Amino acid sequence: MIFAILAAFSACDKLDELTKFEMDYKQRVVIPSTTGMDLPFDIYTPETETNSSSEFGVNDTRKDLIEEIVLRKLTLNLVTPEGEDFSFLESISVYMSAEDLPEIRIAWNEEVSATVGGTLELETAGDNLKEYIKKTNYTLRLNTVTDEFLSTDYEVDVASIFFVDAKILGL
């Protein structure tokens, strides 16, 4: 009897693992050359199509079965100018918005190190973002403060990884 109960729990745990997967998104933004510093300014990503319905289908689930979607990782990678780094940033916050939903802060770095390099991983909020990802599109707003004058535009790839926990077709 005890072995049957343990086997059932083990099978449930294995089934539960099948309902967990990641969704990756990548956007590119341009931080424009500036004439001032120590002033916050906003940069918007283009509207990003979530393709959530097809992603959920590939993982044997549907929108209505999603229990939770959490931003696991948000990384900025400097594309151009070549040889530069993110030391020009004093701070950065990333906000997410979607149709009919309030804007929410999802990631940040309050004090960017002067020795950061060309890749910057932000701290994430851990909020449940399922309503945002279930929408057709979402937009990110990067609120940045620079501590240097920028004489050229900086192209940045914004890579985000969302962890999804769902039920498998109602199980």
C-alpha positions in Angstrom: 0.0 0.0 0.0 2.7 2.5 0.9 4.6 1.6 -2.2 1.5 2.3 -4.3 1.1 5.7 -2.7 4.8 6.6 -3.2 4.6 5.4 -6.8 1.5 7.6 -7.4 3.2 10.7 -5.9 6.3 10.0 -8.0 4.2 9.8 -11.2 2.4 13.0 -10.3 5.8 14.8 -9.7 7.0 13.5 -13.1 3.8 14.7 -14.8 4.1 18.0 -13.0 7.6 18.5 -14.5 6.1 18.0 -18.0 3.9 21.1 -17.5 6.9 23.4 -16.9 8.8 25.0 -19.7 10.6 28.2 -20.8 9.7 30.8 -23.4 12.5 33.0 -24.8 12.1 36.4 -26.4 14.6 38.7 -28.0 14.2 42.4 -28.9 16.6 45.0 -30.1 16.6 48.6 -28.9 18.7 51.7 -29.6 20.0 53.9 -26.8 20.4 57.2 -28.7 23.4 59.5 -28.4 22.6 62.1 -25.8 23.3 65.7 -25.1 22.9 65.4 -21.3 23.5 63.0 -18.5 22.0 62.1 -15.1 18.6 62.6 -16.6 16.2 59.6 -16.9 14.9 58.8 -20.4 12.8 56.1 -21.8 13.4 53.6 -24.7 10.7 51.4 -26.0 11.0 48.0 -27.6 8.9 47.4 -30.7 5.7 45.6 -29.9 6.7 41.9 -29.4 4.3 39.2 -30.6 4.1 36.5 -27.9 3.1 33.6 -30.1 1.9 32.2 -26.8 -0.9 30.1 -28.2 1.5 28.2 -30.4 4.1 28.0 -27.7 1.5 26.5 -25.3 0.4 24.1 -28.0 3.9 22.8 -28.6 4.1 22.1 -24.8 0.7 20.3 -24.7 -1.3 23.1 -22.9 -3.6 26.1 -23.6 -3.9 29.7 -22.3 -6.6 28.8 -19.9 -4.4 26.1 -18.2 -1.5 28.4 -17.4 -0.9 28.7 -13.7 2.1 31.0 -13.6 4.6 32.8 -15.9 7.6 34.4 -14.2 10.5 36.3 -15.7 13.4 34.1 -14.9 16.2 36.1 -16.6 16.6 39.4 -18.4 19.9 40.1 -20.0 21.1 43.1 -22.0 23.9 42.5 -24.6 25.6 45.4 -26.3 25.8 44.9 -30.1 27.3 48.2 -31.2 29.4 50.2 -31.0 32.0 47.4 -31.0 34.4 47.4 -28.1 32.1 49.4 -25.8 30.4 48.4 -22.6 27.5 49.3 -20.3 29.6 51.5 -18.0 27.8 54.6 -19.4 24.7 53.5 -17.5 24.1 54.7 -14.0 20.8 52.7 -13.6 18.2 50.9 -15.6 14.6 49.7 -15.0 12.6 47.6 -17.4 8.8 47.8 -17.5 6.3 45.6 -19.3 2.9 46.6 -20.7 0.2 44.9 -22.7 -3.3 45.9 -23.9 -5.7 46.6 -21.0 -3.1 45.8 -18.3 -1.1 48.3 -16.1 2.6 48.8 -16.7 4.7 46.8 -14.3 8.4 46.9 -13.4 9.9 43.5 -14.2 13.7 44.0 -14.0 16.3 46.5 -12.9 19.9 47.4 -11.9 19.9 50.4 -9.5 23.7 50.8 -9.6 25.5 49.6 -12.8 29.1 48.9 -12.1 31.8 50.8 -14.0 33.4 47.5 -14.8 30.2 45.8 -16.1 31.4 44.9 -19.6 29.2 44.3 -22.7 26.6 42.0 -21.0 24.3 43.2 -18.2 22.0 40.8 -16.3 19.2 42.5 -14.4 17.6 41.6 -11.2 14.0 40.3 -11.8 10.9 41.0 -9.8 9.4 37.4 -9.7 5.9 38.6 -10.4 3.3 36.4 -12.1 3.2 37.8 -15.7 0.8 35.2 -17.2 -1.8 37.8 -18.1 0.8 39.8 -20.1 2.3 36.8 -21.9 -1.2 35.4 -22.7 -1.9 38.6 -24.7 -1.1 38.8 -28.4 1.6 41.4 -27.9 3.6 43.2 -25.2 6.0 46.1 -25.0 9.0 46.8 -22.8 10.0 50.2 -21.7 13.6 50.7 -20.6 14.0 53.6 -18.2 17.7 54.5 -18.2 20.0 57.1 -16.6 23.4 57.6 -18.1 26.4 58.9 -16.2 28.4 59.7 -19.4 27.7 61.7 -22.6 27.0 59.3 -25.5 28.5 60.5 -28.8 27.0 57.6 -30.7 23.9 55.3 -30.6 24.2 52.1 -28.7 22.4 49.0 -30.1 21.3 46.6 -27.4 19.7 43.1 -27.6 17.2 42.5 -24.8 17.0 38.7 -24.1 14.3 37.5 -21.7 13.5 34.0 -20.4 10.1 33.3 -19.0 9.4 30.2 -16.9 5.9 28.8 -17.5 4.0 26.4 -15.2 0.8 25.0 -16.7 -1.4 22.0 -16.6 -1.2 19.4 -19.4 -4.6 19.6 -21.1 -6.4 19.7 -17.8 -4.5 17.0 -15.9 
